[in-house]
Amino acid sequence: SCIKLSNNYIPLAYSHAPKAIFSCAILQNAQLNHIRAHFSSFSNAQIQYSNLLKLHSQHADFSYANASHGSFISADLRYSNLKHADFTYSDMKHADLVGANLSHSFLQHAQLSHASLKRASVHFSDFSHSDLSHSDLSKIGGISSAFWTGANLHNVSGLNEDCNSFCLRKGCKCTASRHLNPVETNSLKMKVPLDLGFVLKILVTLSSLAIATASAFMIWLYLSNTRHS
């Protein structure tokens, strides 16, 4: 059964709500930080843009929930069911996802640096363009079937193979890179063509000068010979 509450304004932060039912609840922009909700259900809930900082919710059910753009920093979601949930653009830095089921979940552009996904299941999950730097991927299940295009795996631990070899196949990256703004990017793109053009102009100018000098020398030599004869 689904409950339809728009309780963005209900003060839930720091609440103690084990086994609570938030299924299908509308909780956009809600303050859910520091609540204790072990074994609670957030299945099909709409919790976009919500604050779940340091949420304690082990063995909880977030299946099919829409949690995009949410804040799950340092959240405890051990052994929770996150199947088919939407965590795109969410901030999950330092989150504890040990043993969690993330199969078929959407984590594109998510911040997962320093998170623990040890023994988590990620079958067919989408981590495209997410940041998993310094995270723990030990004994992770379904890693081959997940999508890693553009993901940052810099300094991750627990991979069963060399990071560069893995990312060569999956389209991710293993090295930290400085993000350039559009102005810097454009200047870098234009730099090589401009330099080559400048060098070509110099070469053409030098060639013209050499030809002119040689021609002048030949004329002078001809005139000198004519004068002496």
C-alpha positions as a Markdown table, in Angstrom:
| # | Residue | x | y | z |
|---|---|---|---|---|
| 1 | Ser | 0.0 | 0.0 | 0.0 |
| 2 | Cys | 1.2 | 3.5 | -0.8 |
| 3 | Ile | 0.9 | 6.5 | 1.5 |
| 4 | Lys | 0.6 | 9.9 | -0.2 |
| 5 | Leu | 2.0 | 12.5 | 2.1 |
| 6 | Ser | 3.8 | 15.7 | 1.1 |
| 7 | Asn | 5.6 | 16.0 | 4.3 |
| 8 | Asn | 8.5 | 18.2 | 3.2 |
| 9 | Tyr | 7.7 | 20.4 | 6.2 |
| 10 | Ile | 7.3 | 17.7 | 8.8 |
| 11 | Pro | 10.5 | 17.7 | 11.0 |
| 12 | Leu | 11.9 | 14.2 | 10.5 |
| 13 | Ala | 15.6 | 15.0 | 11.1 |
| 14 | Tyr | 17.1 | 13.1 | 14.1 |
| 15 | Ser | 13.9 | 11.0 | 14.4 |
| 16 | His | 13.9 | 7.4 | 15.5 |
| 17 | Ala | 11.7 | 5.5 | 13.1 |
| 18 | Pro | 12.6 | 1.8 | 12.8 |
| 19 | Lys | 10.4 | -0.3 | 10.5 |
| 20 | Ala | 8.6 | 2.9 | 9.4 |
| 21 | Ile | 6.6 | 2.8 | 6.1 |
| 22 | Phe | 7.5 | 5.6 | 3.7 |
| 23 | Ser | 6.5 | 3.6 | 0.6 |
| 24 | Cys | 5.4 | 6.0 | -2.2 |
| 25 | Ala | 5.7 | 9.0 | 0.1 |
| 26 | Ile | 6.4 | 12.3 | -1.5 |
| 27 | Leu | 9.4 | 13.7 | 0.4 |
| 28 | Gln | 11.2 | 16.0 | -2.0 |
| 29 | Asn | 13.5 | 18.5 | -0.3 |
| 30 | Ala | 12.8 | 16.8 | 3.0 |
| 31 | Gln | 15.1 | 16.9 | 6.0 |
| 32 | Leu | 15.8 | 13.3 | 6.7 |
| 33 | Asn | 19.3 | 13.7 | 8.1 |
| 34 | His | 20.5 | 11.7 | 11.1 |
| 35 | Ile | 17.2 | 9.7 | 11.3 |
| 36 | Arg | 17.4 | 6.1 | 12.5 |
| 37 | Ala | 15.2 | 4.0 | 10.1 |
| 38 | His | 16.6 | 0.5 | 10.2 |
| 39 | Phe | 14.4 | -2.0 | 8.3 |
| 40 | Ser | 12.2 | 0.9 | 7.1 |
| 41 | Ser | 10.6 | 1.0 | 3.6 |
| 42 | Phe | 11.2 | 3.9 | 1.2 |
| 43 | Ser | 10.2 | 1.8 | -1.9 |
| 44 | Asn | 8.8 | 3.9 | -4.7 |
| 45 | Ala | 9.2 | 7.0 | -2.6 |
| 46 | Gln | 10.0 | 10.4 | -4.1 |
| 47 | Ile | 12.9 | 11.8 | -2.1 |
| 48 | Gln | 14.6 | 13.9 | -4.7 |
| 49 | Tyr | 16.8 | 16.7 | -3.4 |
| 50 | Ser | 16.3 | 15.5 | 0.1 |
| 51 | Asn | 18.9 | 15.6 | 2.9 |
| 52 | Leu | 19.7 | 12.1 | 4.2 |
| 53 | Leu | 23.0 | 13.0 | 5.7 |
| 54 | Lys | 24.2 | 10.3 | 8.1 |
| 55 | Leu | 21.0 | 8.4 | 7.7 |
| 56 | His | 21.1 | 5.1 | 9.7 |
| 57 | Ser | 19.0 | 2.8 | 7.6 |
| 58 | Gln | 20.4 | -0.7 | 7.6 |
| 59 | His | 18.4 | -3.5 | 5.9 |
| 60 | Ala | 16.0 | -0.8 | 4.5 |
| 61 | Asp | 14.1 | -1.0 | 1.3 |
| 62 | Phe | 14.8 | 1.8 | -1.3 |
| 63 | Ser | 13.7 | -0.2 | -4.3 |
| 64 | Tyr | 12.4 | 1.9 | -7.2 |
| 65 | Ala | 12.8 | 5.1 | -5.1 |
| 66 | Asn | 13.6 | 8.3 | -6.8 |
| 67 | Ala | 16.5 | 9.8 | -4.7 |
| 68 | Ser | 18.2 | 11.8 | -7.4 |
| 69 | His | 20.2 | 14.9 | -6.3 |
| 70 | Gly | 19.9 | 13.7 | -2.7 |
| 71 | Ser | 22.5 | 14.0 | 0.0 |
| 72 | Phe | 23.5 | 10.6 | 1.4 |
| 73 | Ile | 26.9 | 11.7 | 2.8 |
| 74 | Ser | 28.1 | 9.2 | 5.4 |
| 75 | Ala | 24.8 | 7.4 | 5.3 |
| 76 | Asp | 24.6 | 3.8 | 6.7 |
| 77 | Leu | 22.8 | 1.7 | 4.1 |
| 78 | Arg | 24.4 | -1.6 | 4.9 |
| 79 | Tyr | 22.5 | -4.6 | 3.5 |
| 80 | Ser | 19.7 | -2.4 | 2.1 |
| 81 | Asn | 17.7 | -3.1 | -1.0 |
| 82 | Leu | 18.4 | -0.3 | -3.5 |
| 83 | Lys | 17.4 | -2.2 | -6.6 |
| 84 | His | 16.1 | -0.1 | -9.5 |
| 85 | Ala | 16.5 | 3.1 | -7.4 |
| 86 | Asp | 17.5 | 6.4 | -9.0 |
| 87 | Phe | 20.5 | 8.0 | -7.3 |
| 88 | Thr | 21.6 | 10.1 | -10.3 |
| 89 | Tyr | 23.6 | 13.2 | -9.2 |
| 90 | Ser | 23.4 | 12.2 | -5.6 |
| 91 | Asp | 26.1 | 12.9 | -3.1 |
| 92 | Met | 27.0 | 9.6 | -1.4 |
| 93 | Lys | 30.6 | 10.4 | -0.3 |
| 94 | His | 31.7 | 8.2 | 2.6 |
| 95 | Ala | 28.5 | 6.2 | 2.4 |
| 96 | Asp | 28.5 | 2.6 | 3.8 |
| 97 | Leu | 26.9 | 0.4 | 1.2 |
| 98 | Val | 28.4 | -2.9 | 2.4 |
| 99 | Gly | 26.3 | -5.8 | 1.2 |
| 100 | Ala | 23.7 | -3.5 | -0.3 |
| 101 | Asn | 21.8 | -4.6 | -3.4 |
| 102 | Leu | 22.3 | -2.0 | -6.1 |
| 103 | Ser | 21.3 | -4.1 | -9.0 |
| 104 | His | 19.8 | -2.2 | -11.9 |
| 105 | Ser | 20.1 | 1.1 | -10.0 |
| 106 | Phe | 21.0 | 4.4 | -11.6 |
| 107 | Leu | 24.0 | 6.1 | -10.2 |
| 108 | Gln | 25.1 | 8.3 | -13.1 |
| 109 | His | 27.1 | 11.4 | -12.1 |
| 110 | Ala | 26.8 | 10.3 | -8.4 |
| 111 | Gln | 29.5 | 11.2 | -5.9 |
| 112 | Leu | 30.7 | 8.0 | -4.3 |
| 113 | Ser | 34.3 | 8.9 | -3.3 |
| 114 | His | 35.5 | 7.1 | -0.2 |
| 115 | Ala | 32.3 | 5.0 | -0.1 |
| 116 | Ser | 32.4 | 1.3 | 0.8 |
| 117 | Leu | 30.7 | -1.0 | -1.6 |
| 118 | Lys | 32.3 | -4.2 | -0.2 |
| 119 | Arg | 30.2 | -7.3 | -1.1 |
| 120 | Ala | 27.6 | -5.1 | -2.7 |
| 121 | Ser | 25.7 | -6.4 | -5.7 |
| 122 | Val | 25.9 | -4.1 | -8.7 |
| 123 | His | 24.5 | -6.3 | -11.5 |
| 124 | Phe | 23.6 | -4.0 | -14.5 |
| 125 | Ser | 23.9 | -0.9 | -12.4 |
| 126 | Asp | 24.9 | 2.3 | -14.2 |
| 127 | Phe | 27.8 | 4.2 | -12.7 |
| 128 | Ser | 28.5 | 6.3 | -15.8 |
| 129 | His | 30.4 | 9.5 | -15.1 |
| 130 | Ser | 30.2 | 8.9 | -11.3 |
| 131 | Asp | 33.1 | 9.5 | -8.9 |
| 132 | Leu | 34.2 | 6.4 | -7.1 |
| 133 | Ser | 37.8 | 7.5 | -6.2 |
| 134 | His | 39.2 | 6.0 | -3.1 |
| 135 | Ser | 36.2 | 3.7 | -2.7 |
| 136 | Asp | 36.3 | 0.1 | -1.6 |
| 137 | Leu | 35.1 | -2.4 | -4.2 |
| 138 | Ser | 36.2 | -5.6 | -2.5 |
| 139 | Lys | 34.2 | -8.7 | -3.3 |
| 140 | Ile | 31.7 | -6.6 | -5.2 |
| 141 | Gly | 29.2 | -8.7 | -7.2 |
| 142 | Gly | 28.2 | -8.2 | -10.8 |
| 143 | Ile | 31.0 | -5.7 | -11.6 |
| 144 | Ser | 31.4 | -7.0 | -15.2 |
| 145 | Ser | 27.7 | -6.4 | -16.1 |
| 146 | Ala | 27.6 | -2.9 | -14.6 |
| 147 | Phe | 28.2 | 0.3 | -16.8 |
| 148 | Trp | 31.3 | 2.3 | -16.0 |
| 149 | Thr | 31.6 | 4.7 | -18.9 |
| 150 | Gly | 33.4 | 7.9 | -17.8 |
| 151 | Ala | 33.5 | 6.8 | -14.2 |
| 152 | Asn | 36.4 | 7.9 | -12.0 |
| 153 | Leu | 38.0 | 4.9 | -10.3 |
| 154 | His | 41.2 | 6.7 | -9.2 |
| 155 | Asn | 42.8 | 4.8 | -6.3 |
| 156 | Val | 40.0 | 2.4 | -5.7 |
| 157 | Ser | 40.7 | -0.7 | -3.7 |
| 158 | Gly | 39.4 | -4.3 | -4.1 |
| 159 | Leu | 39.4 | -4.6 | -7.9 |
| 160 | Asn | 40.3 | -8.2 | -9.0 |
| 161 | Glu | 42.4 | -6.8 | -11.9 |
| 162 | Asp | 44.6 | -3.8 | -12.7 |
| 163 | Cys | 42.5 | -0.6 | -12.9 |
| 164 | Asn | 43.9 | 0.4 | -16.2 |
| 165 | Ser | 43.1 | -2.9 | -17.8 |
| 166 | Phe | 39.6 | -2.8 | -16.4 |
| 167 | Cys | 38.9 | 0.8 | -17.6 |
| 168 | Leu | 40.4 | 0.0 | -21.0 |
| 169 | Arg | 37.5 | -2.4 | -21.4 |
| 170 | Lys | 34.8 | -0.4 | -19.6 |
| 171 | Gly | 35.6 | 3.1 | -20.7 |
| 172 | Cys | 36.3 | 4.5 | -17.2 |
| 173 | Lys | 39.5 | 6.2 | -15.9 |
| 174 | Cys | 41.9 | 5.5 | -13.1 |
| 175 | Thr | 43.9 | 8.7 | -12.9 |
| 176 | Ala | 42.9 | 11.9 | -11.1 |
| 177 | Ser | 42.4 | 14.8 | -13.6 |
| 178 | Arg | 42.0 | 18.5 | -13.1 |
| 179 | His | 38.7 | 19.8 | -14.4 |
| 180 | Leu | 39.2 | 22.5 | -16.9 |
| 181 | Asn | 36.7 | 25.3 | -17.4 |
| 182 | Pro | 35.3 | 25.9 | -21.0 |
| 183 | Val | 37.7 | 28.9 | -21.6 |
| 184 | Glu | 40.8 | 26.7 | -20.7 |
| 185 | Thr | 39.5 | 23.9 | -22.8 |
| 186 | Asn | 38.9 | 26.1 | -25.9 |
| 187 | Ser | 42.3 | 27.7 | -25.5 |
| 188 | Leu | 43.9 | 24.2 | -25.4 |
| 189 | Lys | 42.1 | 23.2 | -28.5 |
| 190 | Met | 43.1 | 26.3 | -30.4 |
| 191 | Lys | 46.7 | 26.3 | -29.2 |
| 192 | Val | 48.1 | 23.6 | -31.6 |
| 193 | Pro | 46.6 | 25.0 | -34.8 |
| 194 | Leu | 47.7 | 28.5 | -34.0 |
| 195 | Asp | 51.3 | 27.4 | -33.3 |
| 196 | Leu | 51.5 | 25.4 | -36.5 |
| 197 | Gly | 50.3 | 28.3 | -38.5 |
| 198 | Phe | 52.8 | 30.6 | -37.0 |
| 199 | Val | 55.6 | 28.2 | -37.7 |
| 200 | Leu | 54.5 | 27.8 | -41.3 |
| 201 | Lys | 54.4 | 31.6 | -41.8 |
| 202 | Ile | 58.0 | 31.8 | -40.4 |
| 203 | Leu | 59.2 | 29.0 | -42.8 |
| 204 | Val | 57.6 | 30.7 | -45.8 |
| 205 | Thr | 59.1 | 34.0 | -44.9 |
| 206 | Leu | 62.6 | 32.5 | -44.5 |
| 207 | Ser | 62.2 | 30.7 | -47.8 |
| 208 | Ser | 61.3 | 33.9 | -49.6 |
| 209 | Leu | 64.2 | 35.7 | -48.0 |
| 210 | Ala | 66.6 | 32.9 | -49.1 |
| 211 | Ile | 65.3 | 33.0 | -52.6 |
| 212 | Ala | 65.6 | 36.8 | -52.8 |
| 213 | Thr | 69.1 | 36.7 | -51.4 |
| 214 | Ala | 70.2 | 34.0 | -53.9 |
| 215 | Ser | 68.7 | 35.9 | -56.8 |
| 216 | Ala | 70.4 | 39.2 | -55.7 |
| 217 | Phe | 73.7 | 37.4 | -55.4 |
| 218 | Met | 73.4 | 35.8 | -58.9 |
| 219 | Ile | 72.6 | 39.2 | -60.4 |
| 220 | Trp | 75.5 | 40.8 | -58.7 |
| 221 | Leu | 77.8 | 38.0 | -59.8 |
| 222 | Tyr | 76.6 | 38.4 | -63.4 |
| 223 | Leu | 77.1 | 42.2 | -63.4 |
| 224 | Ser | 80.6 | 41.8 | -61.9 |
| 225 | Asn | 81.6 | 39.3 | -64.6 |
| 226 | Thr | 80.2 | 41.6 | -67.4 |
| 227 | Arg | 82.1 | 44.6 | -66.0 |
| 228 | His | 85.4 | 42.7 | -66.0 |
| 229 | Ser | 85.0 | 41.4 | -69.5 |
